[in-house]
Amino acid sequence: MDSQKIKSLAQTYAPEFVVVRRHLHQNPELSFQEYNTCAYLKEQLVSLGVTDIESVATTGLLATINGDKPGKTVLLRSDIDALPILEENKIDYASGNPGVMHACGHDAHSASLLLCAKILLELKGDFSGSVKLLFQPAEELSPGGAIKVMQEKAYVDLGRIPHIGQHVRPDMPVGKVGFRSGKFMASMDELFLTVKGKGGHAAMPEKLIDPVLISSHIIVAAQQLVSRMADPKVPSVLSFGKVIANGAINVIPDEVTIEGTFRTFDETWRKSALERLTKLVTTMAEAMGGSCELKINHGYPHLKNEALLTEDLRSHSQAYLGEENVEELDQWMAAEDFAYYSQQHPACFYMLGVGNVEKNIQSGLHTPTFNMDESALEIGGGLMAWLAIKTLSL
């Protein structure tokens, strides 16, 4: 397979999928609510000539493109949901759903995968095997759509096959892609603490059990989990981002609520850390006369890129884009439910540069001004088609 042939097709067809990306951007839907998005994506697949399309996880799709001869199978994954963010971009295709925005690039992921599908359909005679196109719902909301997809018979019947995922990165310039073998993204657990005491007048602390003070000690002491209990060689993050003590300048409340997250790259340590955290916060609150309840929403596991597959894809990407455009990535403490696939299959999740400083396109993911250089769609769609075909030929 000549990479120039794929590049030419990607360049020719990319403008069509800029239109698709803008439609999706203008019509975002939240996790587990992507009904119109799913219907639109199915229409696009049918219009391309894809005939094998199955519904998965209610609002997701699993489509199949077969080469002219039987062979191996590879799965390409895109996520399709948006975030509860009010968009601030002044663009013609800004979100038409107030308070909901494609601030993580899932519109671009979907458009790229559709462009990839169009290229693969045109090249059916040039490859053997099957490419599965997964448009997955609800990546942004735990427990995530991946775990639901993996329970579907259509998915289970695939067996153990390579999984490839692509994600936009605005801190990487357009034209670049990035890979990392091994542990790449962190696990993610959500923490919800309720600290209870006895409220009352702030001028009479001797008559109270102050949950605000208890909470302050808990927040500081809990950092021991990372600074003194974790193996320094295992990256760990414990952060509390929301504290509500609904009192007043002269009122101590009866309780305080705290919300946070714990992230790491080791599943054994993850389990141990959460057990230690539970013991720490409850005993500290009791020692100060109050109580603390910790509820843990167990989220995604850590994401690991299988070494052999990742190195193959890195090499193929260098052949497609040039060595100077393929970067080595650091570990990333963000979380992704693609991690579920990576725990059971040879998988690779790589980054696609979409930033452009000259065009002032550099806002981060999950911000109200996130946007992308749309020329990245041509690169993303073409590269995925190239990587799929090369993986089937291994």
LINRATA-V859432 format. One record per residue. N is the residue number from 1. RES is the residue in three letters. PHI is phi in whole degrees, 0 to 359 (NA if undefined). OMEGA is omega in radians with two decimals (* if undefined). BURIAL is I if it has 9 or more other C-alpha atoms within 8 Angstrom, else O. Layout:
<<N & RES & PHI & OMEGA & BURIAL> <N & RES & PHI & OMEGA & BURIAL>>
This chain:
<<1 & MET & NA & -3.14 & O> <2 & ASP & 270 & -3.14 & O> <3 & SER & 298 & -3.14 & O> <4 & GLN & 297 & 3.12 & O> <5 & LYS & 295 & 3.12 & O> <6 & ILE & 292 & 3.12 & I> <7 & LYS & 301 & 3.14 & I> <8 & SER & 296 & 3.11 & O> <9 & LEU & 295 & 3.13 & I> <10 & ALA & 299 & 3.13 & I> <11 & GLN & 295 & -3.11 & I> <12 & THR & 293 & -3.00 & O> <13 & TYR & 267 & -3.04 & I> <14 & ALA & 306 & -3.13 & I> <15 & PRO & 304 & 3.09 & O> <16 & GLU & 299 & -3.02 & O> <17 & PHE & 268 & 2.88 & I> <18 & VAL & 295 & 3.09 & I> <19 & VAL & 297 & 3.11 & O> <20 & VAL & 298 & 3.14 & I> <21 & ARG & 300 & -3.13 & I> <22 & ARG & 292 & 3.06 & I> <23 & HIS & 298 & 3.13 & I> <24 & LEU & 296 & 3.14 & I> <25 & HIS & 296 & -3.10 & I> <26 & GLN & 281 & -3.07 & I> <27 & ASN & 231 & -3.08 & I> <28 & PRO & 284 & 3.07 & I> <29 & GLU & 224 & -3.09 & I> <30 & LEU & 286 & -3.13 & I> <31 & SER & 304 & -3.13 & I> <32 & PHE & 67 & 3.11 & I> <33 & GLN & 235 & -2.96 & O> <34 & GLU & 274 & -3.06 & I> <35 & TYR & 292 & -3.14 & O> <36 & ASN & 290 & 3.09 & O> <37 & THR & 299 & 3.13 & I> <38 & CYS & 300 & -3.14 & I> <39 & ALA & 297 & 3.14 & O> <40 & TYR & 295 & 3.13 & O> <41 & LEU & 297 & 3.11 & O> <42 & LYS & 296 & 3.08 & I> <43 & GLU & 301 & -3.14 & O> <44 & GLN & 295 & 3.13 & I> <45 & LEU & 297 & 3.12 & I> <46 & VAL & 297 & -3.13 & I> <47 & SER & 295 & 3.09 & O> <48 & LEU & 283 & -3.11 & O> <49 & GLY & 107 & 3.08 & O> <50 & VAL & 281 & -3.07 & I> <51 & THR & 251 & -3.11 & O> <52 & ASP & 259 & -3.09 & O> <53 & ILE & 228 & 3.12 & I> <54 & GLU & 240 & 3.05 & O> <55 & SER & 278 & 3.07 & I> <56 & VAL & 224 & 3.10 & I> <57 & ALA & 51 & 3.06 & I> <58 & THR & 68 & -3.07 & O> <59 & THR & 246 & 3.10 & I> <60 & GLY & 246 & -3.12 & I> <61 & LEU & 225 & 3.01 & I> <62 & LEU & 234 & -3.09 & I> <63 & ALA & 250 & -3.09 & I> <64 & THR & 231 & 2.99 & I> <65 & ILE & 238 & -3.11 & I> <66 & ASN & 258 & 2.97 & I> <67 & GLY & 287 & -3.08 & I> <68 & ASP & 290 & 3.13 & I> <69 & LYS & 233 & 3.10 & O> <70 & PRO & 293 & -3.14 & I> <71 & GLY & 179 & -3.11 & O> <72 & LYS & 286 & 3.11 & O> <73 & THR & 230 & 3.05 & I> <74 & VAL & 227 & 3.14 & I> <75 & LEU & 247 & 3.05 & I> <76 & LEU & 248 & -3.03 & I> <77 & ARG & 242 & 2.96 & I> <78 & SER & 234 & 2.99 & I> <79 & ASP & 261 & -2.95 & I> <80 & ILE & 229 & -3.03 & I> <81 & ASP & 271 & -3.14 & I> <82 & ALA & 247 & -3.06 & I> <83 & LEU & 244 & 3.09 & I> <84 & PRO & 280 & -3.10 & O> <85 & ILE & 230 & 3.08 & I> <86 & LEU & 276 & -3.07 & I> <87 & GLU & 291 & 3.11 & I> <88 & GLU & 246 & 3.12 & O> <89 & ASN & 293 & 3.08 & I> <90 & LYS & 261 & -3.10 & O> <91 & ILE & 228 & -3.09 & O> <92 & ASP & 297 & -3.07 & O> <93 & TYR & 252 & 3.09 & O> <94 & ALA & 299 & -3.10 & I> <95 & SER & 307 & 3.05 & I> <96 & GLY & 264 & 3.13 & O> <97 & ASN & 243 & -3.01 & I> <98 & PRO & 307 & 3.13 & O> <99 & GLY & 87 & 3.11 & O> <100 & VAL & 231 & -3.03 & I> <101 & MET & 209 & 2.97 & I> <102 & HIS & 279 & -3.08 & I> <103 & ALA & 263 & 3.13 & I> <104 & CYS & 236 & 3.03 & I> <105 & GLY & 83 & -3.12 & I> <106 & HIS & 293 & 3.02 & I> <107 & ASP & 296 & 3.11 & I> <108 & ALA & 291 & 3.11 & I> <109 & HIS & 300 & -3.11 & I> <110 & SER & 293 & 3.14 & I> <111 & ALA & 296 & 3.11 & I> <112 & SER & 297 & -3.11 & I> <113 & LEU & 291 & 3.06 & I> <114 & LEU & 293 & 3.06 & I> <115 & LEU & 298 & 3.06 & I> <116 & CYS & 302 & -3.14 & I> <117 & ALA & 299 & -3.13 & I> <118 & LYS & 296 & 3.12 & I> <119 & ILE & 294 & -3.12 & I> <120 & LEU & 297 & 3.12 & I> <121 & LEU & 298 & 3.14 & I> <122 & GLU & 288 & -3.07 & O> <123 & LEU & 252 & -3.09 & I> <124 & LYS & 306 & -3.13 & I> <125 & GLY & 284 & -3.07 & O> <126 & ASP & 256 & 3.13 & O> <127 & PHE & 216 & 3.08 & I> <128 & SER & 251 & 3.10 & I> <129 & GLY & 104 & -3.04 & I> <130 & SER & 230 & 3.03 & I> <131 & VAL & 247 & 3.07 & I> <132 & LYS & 265 & 3.13 & I> <133 & LEU & 252 & -3.10 & I> <134 & LEU & 254 & 3.01 & I> <135 & PHE & 259 & -2.94 & I> <136 & GLN & 264 & 3.08 & I> <137 & PRO & 279 & 2.81 & I> <138 & ALA & 57 & 3.02 & I> <139 & GLU & 289 & -2.96 & I> <140 & GLU & 275 & -3.02 & I> <141 & LEU & 230 & 3.10 & O> <142 & SER & 300 & 0.21 & O> <143 & PRO & 278 & 3.06 & O> <144 & GLY & 85 & -3.12 & I> <145 & GLY & 279 & -3.08 & I> <146 & ALA & 300 & -3.09 & I> <147 & ILE & 296 & 3.10 & I> <148 & LYS & 284 & 3.08 & I> <149 & VAL & 300 & -3.05 & I> <150 & MET & 291 & 3.09 & O> <151 & GLN & 268 & -3.09 & O> <152 & GLU & 282 & -3.14 & I> <153 & LYS & 300 & -3.12 & O> <154 & ALA & 299 & 3.12 & O> <155 & TYR & 278 & -3.11 & I> <156 & VAL & 303 & -3.11 & I> <157 & ASP & 294 & 3.13 & O> <158 & LEU & 290 & -3.07 & O> <159 & GLY & 74 & -3.10 & O> <160 & ARG & 269 & -3.07 & O> <161 & ILE & 224 & 3.08 & I> <162 & PRO & 296 & 3.07 & I> <163 & HIS & 241 & 3.13 & I> <164 & ILE & 234 & 3.11 & I> <165 & GLY & 231 & -3.12 & I> <166 & GLN & 232 & -3.14 & I> <167 & HIS & 223 & 3.14 & I> <168 & VAL & 288 & 3.06 & I> <169 & ARG & 225 & 3.14 & I> <170 & PRO & 287 & 3.09 & I> <171 & ASP & 274 & 3.01 & I> <172 & MET & 247 & -3.13 & I> <173 & PRO & 292 & 3.10 & I> <174 & VAL & 303 & -3.07 & I> <175 & GLY & 104 & -3.13 & I> <176 & LYS & 255 & 2.94 & I> <177 & VAL & 229 & -3.11 & I> <178 & GLY & 223 & -3.13 & I> <179 & PHE & 229 & 2.95 & I> <180 & ARG & 210 & 3.07 & I> <181 & SER & 280 & 3.08 & I> <182 & GLY & 81 & -3.10 & O> <183 & LYS & 292 & -3.02 & I> <184 & PHE & 243 & -3.11 & I> <185 & MET & 237 & -2.97 & I> <186 & ALA & 275 & 2.90 & I> <187 & SER & 290 & -3.11 & I> <188 & MET & 213 & 3.04 & I> <189 & ASP & 238 & 3.14 & I> <190 & GLU & 263 & -3.06 & I> <191 & LEU & 245 & 3.13 & I> <192 & PHE & 229 & -3.10 & I> <193 & LEU & 252 & 3.00 & I> <194 & THR & 239 & -3.13 & I> <195 & VAL & 258 & -3.07 & I> <196 & LYS & 247 & 3.08 & I> <197 & GLY & 215 & 3.09 & I> <198 & LYS & 223 & -3.07 & I> <199 & GLY & 277 & 3.12 & I> <200 & GLY & 159 & -3.08 & I> <201 & HIS & 287 & -3.09 & I> <202 & ALA & 295 & 3.14 & I> <203 & ALA & 278 & -3.12 & O> <204 & MET & 233 & -3.06 & O> <205 & PRO & 296 & -3.11 & I> <206 & GLU & 293 & -3.14 & O> <207 & LYS & 264 & -2.99 & O> <208 & LEU & 241 & 2.88 & I> <209 & ILE & 242 & -2.91 & I> <210 & ASP & 279 & 3.14 & I> <211 & PRO & 289 & 3.09 & I> <212 & VAL & 291 & 3.11 & I> <213 & LEU & 295 & 3.11 & O> <214 & ILE & 301 & -3.13 & I> <215 & SER & 297 & 3.13 & I> <216 & SER & 299 & 3.12 & O> <217 & HIS & 295 & -3.13 & O> <218 & ILE & 297 & -3.11 & I> <219 & ILE & 299 & -3.14 & I> <220 & VAL & 289 & -3.07 & O> <221 & ALA & 294 & -3.10 & O> <222 & ALA & 296 & 3.12 & I> <223 & GLN & 293 & 3.01 & I> <224 & GLN & 302 & -3.13 & O> <225 & LEU & 304 & -3.13 & I> <226 & VAL & 268 & -3.00 & I> <227 & SER & 282 & -3.04 & O> <228 & ARG & 230 & -3.10 & O> <229 & MET & 254 & -3.10 & O> <230 & ALA & 277 & 2.97 & I> <231 & ASP & 296 & -3.12 & O> <232 & PRO & 302 & 3.14 & O> <233 & LYS & 276 & 3.13 & O> <234 & VAL & 249 & -3.14 & I> <235 & PRO & 303 & 3.13 & O> <236 & SER & 216 & 3.09 & I> <237 & VAL & 225 & 3.00 & I> <238 & LEU & 237 & -3.11 & I> <239 & SER & 227 & 3.04 & O> <240 & PHE & 247 & -3.05 & I> <241 & GLY & 249 & -3.10 & O> <242 & LYS & 215 & 3.10 & O> <243 & VAL & 228 & 3.12 & I> <244 & ILE & 238 & 3.01 & O> <245 & ALA & 242 & -2.94 & I> <246 & ASN & 276 & 3.07 & O> <247 & GLY & 251 & 3.11 & O> <248 & ALA & 205 & -3.11 & O> <249 & ILE & 299 & -3.11 & O> <250 & ASN & 237 & -3.13 & O> <251 & VAL & 230 & 3.00 & I> <252 & ILE & 269 & -3.11 & I> <253 & PRO & 284 & 3.09 & I> <254 & ASP & 284 & -3.12 & I> <255 & GLU & 211 & 3.09 & I> <256 & VAL & 230 & 3.06 & I> <257 & THR & 249 & -3.11 & I> <258 & ILE & 229 & 3.10 & I> <259 & GLU & 233 & -3.12 & I> <260 & GLY & 200 & -3.10 & I> <261 & THR & 215 & 3.03 & I> <262 & PHE & 237 & -3.07 & I> <263 & ARG & 223 & 3.11 & I> <264 & THR & 200 & -3.09 & I> <265 & PHE & 238 & -3.09 & I> <266 & ASP & 225 & -3.03 & O> <267 & GLU & 289 & 3.11 & I> <268 & THR & 292 & 3.10 & O> <269 & TRP & 295 & 3.11 & I> <270 & ARG & 304 & -3.14 & I> <271 & LYS & 296 & 3.14 & O> <272 & SER & 296 & -3.10 & O> <273 & ALA & 298 & -3.13 & I> <274 & LEU & 291 & 3.07 & O> <275 & GLU & 293 & 3.13 & O> <276 & ARG & 294 & 3.12 & I> <277 & LEU & 297 & 3.12 & I> <278 & THR & 301 & 3.13 & I> <279 & LYS & 295 & -3.09 & O> <280 & LEU & 297 & -3.04 & I> <281 & VAL & 289 & -3.13 & I> <282 & THR & 288 & -3.12 & I> <283 & THR & 290 & 3.11 & O> <284 & MET & 294 & 3.12 & I> <285 & ALA & 297 & 3.14 & I> <286 & GLU & 296 & -3.14 & I> <287 & ALA & 296 & -3.13 & O> <288 & MET & 259 & 3.04 & O> <289 & GLY & 93 & -3.13 & O> <290 & GLY & 246 & 3.11 & I> <291 & SER & 212 & 3.10 & I> <292 & CYS & 218 & 3.05 & I> <293 & GLU & 252 & 3.12 & O> <294 & LEU & 246 & 3.03 & I> <295 & LYS & 254 & -3.09 & O> <296 & ILE & 244 & 3.01 & O> <297 & ASN & 265 & -3.08 & O> <298 & HIS & 290 & -3.08 & O> <299 & GLY & 260 & -2.99 & I> <300 & TYR & 287 & 3.01 & I> <301 & PRO & 285 & 3.08 & I> <302 & HIS & 286 & -3.10 & I> <303 & LEU & 261 & -3.14 & I> <304 & LYS & 237 & 3.10 & I> <305 & ASN & 268 & -3.12 & I> <306 & GLU & 298 & -2.92 & I> <307 & ALA & 299 & -3.06 & O> <308 & LEU & 296 & 3.13 & O> <309 & LEU & 298 & -3.09 & I> <310 & THR & 297 & 3.14 & I> <311 & GLU & 293 & 3.06 & I> <312 & ASP & 296 & -3.12 & O> <313 & LEU & 294 & 3.07 & I> <314 & ARG & 300 & -3.14 & I> <315 & SER & 297 & 3.12 & O> <316 & HIS & 295 & 3.12 & I> <317 & SER & 293 & 3.08 & I> <318 & GLN & 297 & 3.11 & I> <319 & ALA & 293 & -3.09 & O> <320 & TYR & 278 & -3.02 & I> <321 & LEU & 251 & -3.02 & I> <322 & GLY & 100 & -3.08 & I> <323 & GLU & 303 & -3.07 & O> <324 & GLU & 292 & -3.11 & O> <325 & ASN & 255 & 3.12 & I> <326 & VAL & 243 & -3.01 & I> <327 & GLU & 253 & 3.02 & I> <328 & GLU & 268 & -3.08 & O> <329 & LEU & 263 & 2.97 & O> <330 & ASP & 279 & 2.97 & O> <331 & GLN & 298 & -3.03 & O> <332 & TRP & 232 & -3.07 & O> <333 & MET & 280 & 3.00 & I> <334 & ALA & 292 & -3.10 & O> <335 & ALA & 238 & -3.08 & I> <336 & GLU & 209 & -3.12 & I> <337 & ASP & 280 & 2.90 & I> <338 & PHE & 303 & 3.13 & I> <339 & ALA & 303 & 3.13 & I> <340 & TYR & 300 & 3.11 & I> <341 & TYR & 297 & -3.06 & I> <342 & SER & 292 & 3.11 & I> <343 & GLN & 282 & -3.05 & O> <344 & GLN & 238 & -3.06 & O> <345 & HIS & 226 & 2.92 & I> <346 & PRO & 294 & -2.98 & I> <347 & ALA & 222 & 3.04 & I> <348 & CYS & 215 & 3.11 & I> <349 & PHE & 242 & -3.06 & I> <350 & TYR & 237 & -3.05 & I> <351 & MET & 252 & 3.13 & I> <352 & LEU & 245 & 3.12 & I> <353 & GLY & 293 & 3.12 & I> <354 & VAL & 227 & -3.10 & I> <355 & GLY & 276 & 3.08 & I> <356 & ASN & 205 & -3.08 & I> <357 & VAL & 298 & -3.11 & O> <358 & GLU & 297 & 3.10 & O> <359 & LYS & 266 & -3.11 & O> <360 & ASN & 60 & 3.07 & O> <361 & ILE & 255 & -3.07 & I> <362 & GLN & 208 & 3.09 & I> <363 & SER & 294 & -3.06 & I> <364 & GLY & 285 & 3.02 & I> <365 & LEU & 300 & 3.08 & I> <366 & HIS & 65 & 3.04 & I> <367 & THR & 244 & -3.09 & I> <368 & PRO & 289 & 3.11 & I> <369 & THR & 246 & 3.09 & I> <370 & PHE & 300 & 3.01 & I> <371 & ASN & 207 & -3.08 & I> <372 & MET & 215 & 2.94 & I> <373 & ASP & 283 & -2.99 & I> <374 & GLU & 290 & 3.03 & O> <375 & SER & 295 & 3.09 & O> <376 & ALA & 293 & 3.13 & I> <377 & LEU & 297 & 3.10 & I> <378 & GLU & 300 & 3.14 & I> <379 & ILE & 292 & -3.08 & I> <380 & GLY & 296 & -3.13 & I> <381 & GLY & 293 & 3.14 & I> <382 & GLY & 293 & -3.12 & I> <383 & LEU & 296 & 3.13 & I> <384 & MET & 297 & 3.10 & I> <385 & ALA & 297 & 3.12 & I> <386 & TRP & 299 & -3.12 & I> <387 & LEU & 293 & 3.11 & I> <388 & ALA & 297 & -3.11 & I> <389 & ILE & 295 & 3.13 & I> <390 & LYS & 294 & 3.12 & I> <391 & THR & 294 & 3.12 & I> <392 & LEU & 293 & -3.09 & I> <393 & SER & 272 & -3.10 & O> <394 & LEU & 290 & * & O>>
